[in-house]
Amino acid sequence: MNPRTLFVALGYGALAFAATRLLTAGAALAVVVAGAITAWIVAEALESRRLGQLAARVGTWLAEDEHRPVRLSGGQEWRQLGVALNTLGAEYHRLANRIARERPWRRELVDSLVQPALLFSGDGRLLAANDPARDLLGIPIDAGRMTVVQAVGSAALAESVHEARISRQPVTIDAEHRGHELRATVSLVGDETLMIIVDRTRERRIEELRRNFVVNASHELKTPVTGIQTLAEALRVTLARDPDRVPSLLNQLGDEAERLARLVNDLLDLRRLEERGPMERVPVDLAELLRQVVVAQLAGAEQREVEIIVDAPDRAYVAGVAGDLEVIVKNLVGNAVQYNRPGGTIDVRLTSDDGAYVLTVHDTGIGIPQQDLSRVFERFYRVDTARSRETGGTGLGLAIVRHAVARHGGTIRVESLLGEGTTFTVVLPVDSRD
């Protein structure tokens, strides 16, 4: 073989060897890369499985009564994650246990409240309602876990519960429900919602009565005051021009002044009786008081040709206030005289009945229409306005009687037929307490 041929053969051999070495190195690199990728995939799978197990373990905390810490192996990041999760889990169970201890106390609080109260869970279900709330809202005792709307029966009240939970601030709202005017205060108590209701129906009615009372009292006072002013002016002129009319004007002036004084005294009596403070009770002979009142009414009865018949025991002691008891008898007998007919009679009886005395005043007078019977005890209410003003009535007598009877723990009722007469019946306990 010539030298040239030998050189070429050696060149191709070296090239083939180099190519073989290059292929071997590439295969090795591919193996290394493939191994690295496989190791990464396996590691990711292990991490994912570990995370899944960790999530499942944390999920079991919601059903466990006590906290059981998780234990994580691995690098520093895993250890830090374990510490953070265990701290969070311990705090969660601490709060859950405190809430669990407070829940019975909250229910006891609701039951102990005098005002209507309801307690709702975080998902808006009724947990507790006391008896006043059940009576006011019509909640059955076996209602179970009602929704807020089902429990309160009012969209406005239900919305206040939602608003309190969203704002996490106390909410107060006024609403009308089933004929009642309510004011509800809703606030969060832990994870639950407490609603306390105040029934303002009676309060509003009293406010309305007071407003009406002021208007009516002003009107009633204006009448005698105007009469006195007019008579005073007429008297001033008459003294100079017609002295003979002076006595007549003075009599009229005295009547108006007496009317004004009677109205003021009745207003004061009514105010005192409405306050319902403690009374200083003493033994009062109701029979003797009755006879004294009748004697004082005889002159007016004779003038109207009315006969008064009295049937009472010798003695009839009750524990009470003599002045208030006199007001009761005086108003009832006085009305029987004023609203009777000529030739009519008044039957006044006092009897005992099971620890109480029963006073009955029956007259044969003009009677009271049935539609007015339920209102005769209202202040300033008059069945016959013209006759009442003619006789000097203030329109407060029966209202005063009703309050005086109630103050003594008694009851009063009225029966009447128009054109045939009226009967008032008062029952007074022998010994009652405030």
Contacts in CASP RR format, 6 or more apart in sequence:
PFRMAT RR
TARGET T0000
AUTHOR 0000-0000-0000
METHOD contacts of the structure
MODEL  1
MNPRTLFVALGYGALAFAATRLLTAGAALAVVVAGAITAWIVAEALESRR
LGQLAARVGTWLAEDEHRPVRLSGGQEWRQLGVALNTLGAEYHRLANRIA
RERPWRRELVDSLVQPALLFSGDGRLLAANDPARDLLGIPIDAGRMTVVQ
AVGSAALAESVHEARISRQPVTIDAEHRGHELRATVSLVGDETLMIIVDR
TRERRIEELRRNFVVNASHELKTPVTGIQTLAEALRVTLARDPDRVPSLL
NQLGDEAERLARLVNDLLDLRRLEERGPMERVPVDLAELLRQVVVAQLAG
AEQREVEIIVDAPDRAYVAGVAGDLEVIVKNLVGNAVQYNRPGGTIDVRL
TSDDGAYVLTVHDTGIGIPQQDLSRVFERFYRVDTARSRETGGTGLGLAI
VRHAVARHGGTIRVESLLGEGTTFTVVLPVDSRD
1 9 0 8 1.000
54 70 0 8 1.000
54 72 0 8 1.000
54 85 0 8 1.000
57 70 0 8 1.000
58 70 0 8 1.000
58 85 0 8 1.000
58 89 0 8 1.000
61 67 0 8 1.000
61 68 0 8 1.000
61 89 0 8 1.000
61 92 0 8 1.000
61 93 0 8 1.000
64 93 0 8 1.000
66 93 0 8 1.000
67 86 0 8 1.000
67 89 0 8 1.000
67 90 0 8 1.000
67 92 0 8 1.000
67 93 0 8 1.000
69 86 0 8 1.000
69 90 0 8 1.000
70 82 0 8 1.000
70 85 0 8 1.000
70 86 0 8 1.000
72 78 0 8 1.000
72 79 0 8 1.000
72 81 0 8 1.000
72 82 0 8 1.000
99 190 0 8 1.000
99 191 0 8 1.000
102 190 0 8 1.000
103 127 0 8 1.000
103 192 0 8 1.000
106 119 0 8 1.000
106 127 0 8 1.000
106 128 0 8 1.000
106 189 0 8 1.000
106 192 0 8 1.000
106 194 0 8 1.000
107 119 0 8 1.000
107 127 0 8 1.000
107 128 0 8 1.000
109 117 0 8 1.000
110 117 0 8 1.000
110 118 0 8 1.000
110 119 0 8 1.000
110 128 0 8 1.000
110 129 0 8 1.000
110 130 0 8 1.000
110 194 0 8 1.000
111 128 0 8 1.000
111 130 0 8 1.000
112 130 0 8 1.000
113 130 0 8 1.000
113 132 0 8 1.000
113 196 0 8 1.000
114 132 0 8 1.000
115 132 0 8 1.000
115 196 0 8 1.000
115 197 0 8 1.000
115 198 0 8 1.000
116 129 0 8 1.000
116 130 0 8 1.000
116 132 0 8 1.000
116 133 0 8 1.000
116 135 0 8 1.000
116 136 0 8 1.000
116 137 0 8 1.000
116 196 0 8 1.000
116 197 0 8 1.000
116 199 0 8 1.000
117 129 0 8 1.000
117 130 0 8 1.000
117 132 0 8 1.000
117 133 0 8 1.000
117 194 0 8 1.000
117 195 0 8 1.000
117 196 0 8 1.000
117 197 0 8 1.000
118 126 0 8 1.000
118 128 0 8 1.000
118 129 0 8 1.000
118 130 0 8 1.000
118 133 0 8 1.000
118 151 0 8 1.000
118 152 0 8 1.000
118 194 0 8 1.000
118 195 0 8 1.000
118 197 0 8 1.000
119 126 0 8 1.000
119 127 0 8 1.000
119 128 0 8 1.000
119 129 0 8 1.000
119 189 0 8 1.000
119 192 0 8 1.000
119 193 0 8 1.000
119 194 0 8 1.000
119 195 0 8 1.000
120 126 0 8 1.000
120 127 0 8 1.000
120 148 0 8 1.000
120 151 0 8 1.000
120 161 0 8 1.000
120 192 0 8 1.000
120 193 0 8 1.000
120 194 0 8 1.000
120 195 0 8 1.000
121 127 0 8 1.000
121 145 0 8 1.000
121 191 0 8 1.000
121 192 0 8 1.000
121 193 0 8 1.000
122 165 0 8 1.000
122 191 0 8 1.000
122 192 0 8 1.000
122 193 0 8 1.000
124 147 0 8 1.000
124 148 0 8 1.000
124 161 0 8 1.000
124 193 0 8 1.000
125 145 0 8 1.000
125 146 0 8 1.000
125 147 0 8 1.000
126 139 0 8 1.000
126 143 0 8 1.000
126 144 0 8 1.000
126 145 0 8 1.000
126 146 0 8 1.000
126 147 0 8 1.000
126 148 0 8 1.000
126 150 0 8 1.000
126 151 0 8 1.000
127 145 0 8 1.000
127 192 0 8 1.000
129 137 0 8 1.000
129 139 0 8 1.000
129 143 0 8 1.000
129 151 0 8 1.000
133 139 0 8 1.000
133 197 0 8 1.000
134 140 0 8 1.000
134 141 0 8 1.000
136 180 0 8 1.000
136 182 0 8 1.000
136 197 0 8 1.000
136 199 0 8 1.000
137 151 0 8 1.000
137 152 0 8 1.000
137 153 0 8 1.000
137 177 0 8 1.000
137 178 0 8 1.000
139 146 0 8 1.000
139 151 0 8 1.000
143 150 0 8 1.000
143 151 0 8 1.000
148 157 0 8 1.000
148 158 0 8 1.000
148 161 0 8 1.000
148 162 0 8 1.000
149 155 0 8 1.000
149 158 0 8 1.000
152 158 0 8 1.000
152 161 0 8 1.000
152 177 0 8 1.000
152 195 0 8 1.000
153 177 0 8 1.000
154 175 0 8 1.000
154 177 0 8 1.000
156 173 0 8 1.000
156 175 0 8 1.000
157 173 0 8 1.000
157 175 0 8 1.000
157 177 0 8 1.000
157 182 0 8 1.000
157 184 0 8 1.000
157 195 0 8 1.000
159 173 0 8 1.000
160 171 0 8 1.000
160 172 0 8 1.000
160 173 0 8 1.000
160 184 0 8 1.000
160 186 0 8 1.000
160 195 0 8 1.000
161 186 0 8 1.000
161 193 0 8 1.000
161 195 0 8 1.000
163 171 0 8 1.000
163 186 0 8 1.000
164 170 0 8 1.000
164 171 0 8 1.000
164 186 0 8 1.000
164 187 0 8 1.000
164 188 0 8 1.000
164 193 0 8 1.000
165 188 0 8 1.000
165 193 0 8 1.000
168 188 0 8 1.000
170 185 0 8 1.000
170 186 0 8 1.000
170 187 0 8 1.000
171 185 0 8 1.000
171 186 0 8 1.000
171 187 0 8 1.000
172 183 0 8 1.000
172 184 0 8 1.000
172 185 0 8 1.000
172 186 0 8 1.000
173 183 0 8 1.000
173 184 0 8 1.000
173 186 0 8 1.000
174 181 0 8 1.000
174 182 0 8 1.000
174 183 0 8 1.000
174 200 0 8 1.000
175 182 0 8 1.000
175 184 0 8 1.000
176 182 0 8 1.000
179 201 0 8 1.000
180 199 0 8 1.000
180 201 0 8 1.000
181 199 0 8 1.000
181 200 0 8 1.000
181 201 0 8 1.000
181 204 0 8 1.000
182 197 0 8 1.000
182 198 0 8 1.000
182 199 0 8 1.000
182 200 0 8 1.000
183 197 0 8 1.000
183 198 0 8 1.000
183 200 0 8 1.000
184 195 0 8 1.000
184 196 0 8 1.000
184 197 0 8 1.000
184 198 0 8 1.000
185 195 0 8 1.000
185 196 0 8 1.000
185 198 0 8 1.000
186 193 0 8 1.000
186 194 0 8 1.000
186 195 0 8 1.000
187 193 0 8 1.000
187 194 0 8 1.000
188 194 0 8 1.000
209 379 0 8 1.000
213 379 0 8 1.000
213 380 0 8 1.000
216 379 0 8 1.000
216 380 0 8 1.000
217 267 0 8 1.000
217 380 0 8 1.000
220 263 0 8 1.000
220 380 0 8 1.000
220 394 0 8 1.000
220 395 0 8 1.000
221 260 0 8 1.000
221 263 0 8 1.000
221 264 0 8 1.000
223 259 0 8 1.000
223 389 0 8 1.000
224 256 0 8 1.000
224 257 0 8 1.000
224 259 0 8 1.000
224 260 0 8 1.000
224 263 0 8 1.000
225 260 0 8 1.000
227 256 0 8 1.000
228 253 0 8 1.000
228 256 0 8 1.000
228 257 0 8 1.000
228 260 0 8 1.000
231 249 0 8 1.000
231 252 0 8 1.000
231 253 0 8 1.000
231 256 0 8 1.000
232 253 0 8 1.000
234 249 0 8 1.000
235 246 0 8 1.000
235 249 0 8 1.000
235 250 0 8 1.000
235 253 0 8 1.000
238 245 0 8 1.000
238 246 0 8 1.000
238 249 0 8 1.000
239 246 0 8 1.000
259 392 0 8 1.000
262 392 0 8 1.000
262 393 0 8 1.000
262 394 0 8 1.000
263 394 0 8 1.000
263 396 0 8 1.000
266 394 0 8 1.000
266 395 0 8 1.000
266 396 0 8 1.000
266 397 0 8 1.000
266 400 0 8 1.000
267 396 0 8 1.000
269 327 0 8 1.000
269 396 0 8 1.000
269 400 0 8 1.000
270 379 0 8 1.000
270 396 0 8 1.000
270 399 0 8 1.000
270 400 0 8 1.000
270 403 0 8 1.000
273 324 0 8 1.000
273 400 0 8 1.000
273 403 0 8 1.000
273 404 0 8 1.000
273 407 0 8 1.000
274 403 0 8 1.000
276 407 0 8 1.000
276 434 0 8 1.000
277 434 0 8 1.000
278 434 0 8 1.000
279 320 0 8 1.000
279 321 0 8 1.000
279 407 0 8 1.000
279 434 0 8 1.000
280 321 0 8 1.000
281 319 0 8 1.000
281 320 0 8 1.000
281 321 0 8 1.000
282 319 0 8 1.000
282 320 0 8 1.000
282 321 0 8 1.000
282 322 0 8 1.000
283 317 0 8 1.000
283 318 0 8 1.000
283 319 0 8 1.000
283 320 0 8 1.000
284 317 0 8 1.000
284 318 0 8 1.000
284 319 0 8 1.000
284 320 0 8 1.000
284 321 0 8 1.000
284 322 0 8 1.000
284 325 0 8 1.000
285 315 0 8 1.000
285 316 0 8 1.000
285 317 0 8 1.000
286 316 0 8 1.000
286 317 0 8 1.000
286 318 0 8 1.000
286 325 0 8 1.000
286 350 0 8 1.000
286 357 0 8 1.000
286 359 0 8 1.000
286 428 0 8 1.000
287 312 0 8 1.000
287 313 0 8 1.000
287 314 0 8 1.000
287 315 0 8 1.000
287 316 0 8 1.000
287 350 0 8 1.000
288 315 0 8 1.000
289 322 0 8 1.000
289 325 0 8 1.000
289 326 0 8 1.000
289 329 0 8 1.000
290 310 0 8 1.000
290 312 0 8 1.000
290 329 0 8 1.000
290 348 0 8 1.000
290 350 0 8 1.000
290 359 0 8 1.000
291 310 0 8 1.000
291 312 0 8 1.000
293 326 0 8 1.000
293 329 0 8 1.000
293 330 0 8 1.000
293 333 0 8 1.000
294 308 0 8 1.000
294 310 0 8 1.000
294 333 0 8 1.000
294 348 0 8 1.000
296 330 0 8 1.000
297 308 0 8 1.000
297 330 0 8 1.000
297 333 0 8 1.000
297 334 0 8 1.000
297 337 0 8 1.000
298 308 0 8 1.000
300 306 0 8 1.000
300 337 0 8 1.000
301 307 0 8 1.000
301 308 0 8 1.000
301 337 0 8 1.000
301 346 0 8 1.000
304 337 0 8 1.000
304 338 0 8 1.000
304 340 0 8 1.000
304 342 0 8 1.000
305 342 0 8 1.000
305 343 0 8 1.000
305 344 0 8 1.000
306 337 0 8 1.000
306 340 0 8 1.000
306 341 0 8 1.000
306 342 0 8 1.000
306 343 0 8 1.000
306 344 0 8 1.000
306 345 0 8 1.000
306 346 0 8 1.000
307 343 0 8 1.000
307 344 0 8 1.000
307 345 0 8 1.000
307 346 0 8 1.000
308 333 0 8 1.000
308 337 0 8 1.000
308 345 0 8 1.000
308 346 0 8 1.000
308 348 0 8 1.000
309 345 0 8 1.000
309 346 0 8 1.000
309 347 0 8 1.000
309 348 0 8 1.000
310 348 0 8 1.000
310 349 0 8 1.000
311 347 0 8 1.000
311 348 0 8 1.000
311 349 0 8 1.000
311 350 0 8 1.000
312 348 0 8 1.000
312 349 0 8 1.000
312 350 0 8 1.000
313 350 0 8 1.000
313 352 0 8 1.000
316 350 0 8 1.000
316 352 0 8 1.000
316 357 0 8 1.000
317 430 0 8 1.000
318 325 0 8 1.000
318 357 0 8 1.000
318 408 0 8 1.000
318 428 0 8 1.000
318 429 0 8 1.000
318 430 0 8 1.000
318 431 0 8 1.000
319 430 0 8 1.000
319 431 0 8 1.000
319 432 0 8 1.000
320 408 0 8 1.000
320 432 0 8 1.000
321 407 0 8 1.000
321 408 0 8 1.000
324 404 0 8 1.000
324 407 0 8 1.000
324 408 0 8 1.000
325 404 0 8 1.000
325 408 0 8 1.000
325 428 0 8 1.000
327 400 0 8 1.000
327 401 0 8 1.000
327 404 0 8 1.000
328 359 0 8 1.000
328 401 0 8 1.000
328 404 0 8 1.000
328 405 0 8 1.000
328 426 0 8 1.000
329 359 0 8 1.000
331 397 0 8 1.000
331 398 0 8 1.000
331 400 0 8 1.000
331 401 0 8 1.000
332 359 0 8 1.000
332 361 0 8 1.000
332 401 0 8 1.000
332 424 0 8 1.000
332 426 0 8 1.000
333 346 0 8 1.000
333 348 0 8 1.000
333 361 0 8 1.000
335 397 0 8 1.000
335 398 0 8 1.000
336 346 0 8 1.000
336 361 0 8 1.000
336 362 0 8 1.000
336 363 0 8 1.000
336 365 0 8 1.000
336 422 0 8 1.000
337 346 0 8 1.000
337 363 0 8 1.000
338 387 0 8 1.000
338 391 0 8 1.000
338 393 0 8 1.000
339 363 0 8 1.000
339 365 0 8 1.000
339 366 0 8 1.000
339 367 0 8 1.000
339 384 0 8 1.000
339 387 0 8 1.000
339 422 0 8 1.000
340 346 0 8 1.000
340 363 0 8 1.000
340 364 0 8 1.000
340 365 0 8 1.000
340 366 0 8 1.000
341 364 0 8 1.000
341 365 0 8 1.000
341 366 0 8 1.000
344 363 0 8 1.000
344 364 0 8 1.000
344 365 0 8 1.000
345 363 0 8 1.000
345 364 0 8 1.000
346 361 0 8 1.000
346 362 0 8 1.000
346 363 0 8 1.000
346 364 0 8 1.000
347 360 0 8 1.000
347 361 0 8 1.000
347 362 0 8 1.000
347 363 0 8 1.000
348 359 0 8 1.000
348 360 0 8 1.000
348 361 0 8 1.000
348 362 0 8 1.000
349 358 0 8 1.000
349 359 0 8 1.000
349 360 0 8 1.000
349 362 0 8 1.000
350 357 0 8 1.000
350 358 0 8 1.000
350 359 0 8 1.000
350 360 0 8 1.000
351 357 0 8 1.000
351 358 0 8 1.000
351 360 0 8 1.000
352 358 0 8 1.000
353 427 0 8 1.000
355 429 0 8 1.000
355 430 0 8 1.000
356 410 0 8 1.000
356 427 0 8 1.000
356 428 0 8 1.000
356 429 0 8 1.000
356 430 0 8 1.000
357 427 0 8 1.000
357 428 0 8 1.000
357 430 0 8 1.000
358 425 0 8 1.000
358 426 0 8 1.000
358 427 0 8 1.000
358 428 0 8 1.000
359 425 0 8 1.000
359 426 0 8 1.000
359 427 0 8 1.000
359 428 0 8 1.000
360 423 0 8 1.000
360 424 0 8 1.000
360 425 0 8 1.000
360 426 0 8 1.000
361 423 0 8 1.000
361 424 0 8 1.000
362 421 0 8 1.000
362 422 0 8 1.000
362 423 0 8 1.000
362 424 0 8 1.000
363 421 0 8 1.000
363 422 0 8 1.000
363 423 0 8 1.000
364 420 0 8 1.000
364 421 0 8 1.000
365 419 0 8 1.000
365 420 0 8 1.000
365 421 0 8 1.000
365 422 0 8 1.000
366 384 0 8 1.000
366 418 0 8 1.000
366 419 0 8 1.000
366 421 0 8 1.000
367 416 0 8 1.000
367 417 0 8 1.000
367 418 0 8 1.000
367 419 0 8 1.000
367 420 0 8 1.000
367 421 0 8 1.000
367 422 0 8 1.000
368 376 0 8 1.000
368 383 0 8 1.000
368 414 0 8 1.000
368 416 0 8 1.000
368 418 0 8 1.000
368 422 0 8 1.000
369 383 0 8 1.000
369 418 0 8 1.000
370 416 0 8 1.000
370 418 0 8 1.000
372 381 0 8 1.000
372 383 0 8 1.000
373 414 0 8 1.000
373 416 0 8 1.000
375 381 0 8 1.000
376 383 0 8 1.000
376 398 0 8 1.000
376 414 0 8 1.000
377 398 0 8 1.000
377 399 0 8 1.000
377 401 0 8 1.000
377 402 0 8 1.000
377 412 0 8 1.000
378 399 0 8 1.000
379 395 0 8 1.000
379 396 0 8 1.000
379 399 0 8 1.000
380 394 0 8 1.000
380 395 0 8 1.000
380 396 0 8 1.000
380 399 0 8 1.000
381 395 0 8 1.000
382 388 0 8 1.000
382 389 0 8 1.000
382 395 0 8 1.000
388 395 0 8 1.000
401 412 0 8 1.000
401 426 0 8 1.000
402 412 0 8 1.000
405 411 0 8 1.000
405 412 0 8 1.000
405 426 0 8 1.000
405 428 0 8 1.000
408 428 0 8 1.000
408 429 0 8 1.000
408 432 0 8 1.000
409 428 0 8 1.000
409 429 0 8 1.000
409 432 0 8 1.000
410 426 0 8 1.000
410 427 0 8 1.000
410 428 0 8 1.000
410 429 0 8 1.000
410 432 0 8 1.000
411 426 0 8 1.000
411 427 0 8 1.000
412 424 0 8 1.000
412 425 0 8 1.000
412 426 0 8 1.000
412 427 0 8 1.000
413 424 0 8 1.000
413 425 0 8 1.000
414 422 0 8 1.000
414 423 0 8 1.000
414 424 0 8 1.000
414 425 0 8 1.000
415 422 0 8 1.000
415 423 0 8 1.000
415 425 0 8 1.000
416 422 0 8 1.000
416 423 0 8 1.000
END
